[in-house]
Structures are given as structure tokens and as C-alpha cells.
Amino acid sequence: DAGVTQTPRHEVAEKGQTIILKCEPVSGHNDLFWYRQTKIQGLELLSYFRSKSLMEDGGAFKDRFKAEMLNSSFSTLKIQPTEPKDSAVYLCASSLDWAYAEQFFGPGTRLTVL
Amino acid sequence: QQKVQQSPESLIVPEGGMASLNCTFSDRNSQYFWWYRQHSGEGPKALMSIFSNGDKKEGRFTAHLNKASLYVSLHIKDSQPSDSALYFCAVNNYAQGLTFGLGTRVSVFP
């Protein structure tokens, strides 16, 4: 079985650019999560979808970050416009259930904003 | 808002030694507890979960949970160089989903 796939693995953007990160969850999983990982803040939840419906829109992240789930097997995270403080690893995860099931993570996209 | 704190921040363990990782959480309604491991350049991967008070053993890994003390721990016996990684404690409750700690970096030296 394929795990969670994320593309690209690395992205370099100029300040002010728009970037789109992509994620394909594990087939059959109902829930999809986007996280941002930094050394200071650790893993921060950006967005959460349950059966393609947006359940969590990221609070403090919502102004420049927009996650979409186009179908049950594909999600995107758009950052517009990018700022240097957005430099981080962006992780996508999927699971069978929000509360109790294991979350399966992709390898992440390392974003560098210059 | 759930707070999950891990200690120590980093740990150096000799090969064959025991690594002990600690985690405290703030919400008494927390129900499910996970340990995830992340090797460099990869996403986190679940090691094991625990939801009942007491010990749970899976191979060289033993998790311990004490809900009354808001405490969960992970012990790695006979540590191997391949155990060198970042270890996260993650706590579930149905209202807030999964909250991660900042992690403990374990380095196992031969």
C-alpha cells in the first residue's frame, strides 16, 4: 500500500510569491491534516479535513494559508503571499479517524522563503 | 487548550543502554496517548499507543501511563544506533484531536 505522498520535497520561493504544496493521503483514509514543523514551535496544525469537509482552518494561519481537498485522494496547501517566516517543513498526514486512529505522515516539503 | 511537555530536550545514550523519555499533559479528559518517532528527512511515524493506566510493551519499547498524574513515558531498552531520532509524545482527546509535544532528540552512540 502506498503511504502519504507529498510533492515537491523541497521548494525555494522569493518573498511575496505564491506556492502550492500537494498531498495524496493513504487510500481509504477519511481524515487529512496539514502541519507546519519548526524547531521552535514543533508541530502546529494548519488545517484538518474530515471526509473532504474543512473542520479546522488554522486560526492564526488562515490569512495567508489556504488548504483545499479537491477529492478524497488529493489535497493542496496554498501559501499566498509567502514570507521568510514561513520557512519550515510542511507535513501532510491522514488517518481513519480524527480522535483515536494513528496518523500516517508524508515525508514533508521543506520550504525556504528568501 | 491542551499543553504537552516533553523532557529532556535531548538525550545521549550508549548503544545497548536504556533511554527514558518523559511527557506531561494538561487536560484530564485526554484519552489516547501516542509516541511517534521521526528520523531525519522523514515524516513522524507512530511507534505505539497506550490508553490504559500501566505499562505496555512492544519489543524493546515500553510505554507507561498514569492519567491521574497526567504523565506518560517511553523507555527504550537495548538502544540501537537506528533509534537515533526525534521522539514525540502526542495526546488525543475527542474535542481537540491530537496535540504534539516539542520532542526529545535521542542520539545513540556506538
Interface residues (C-beta under 8 A of the other chain):
Chain A: V4 G42 L43 L45 Y48 E56 L91 A93 W98 A99 Y100 E102 Q103 F104 F105 G106 P107 G108
Chain B: Q31 Y32 W34 G41 E42 G43 P44 K45 A46 S49 F88 N92 N93 Y94 G97 L98 F100 G101 L102 G103
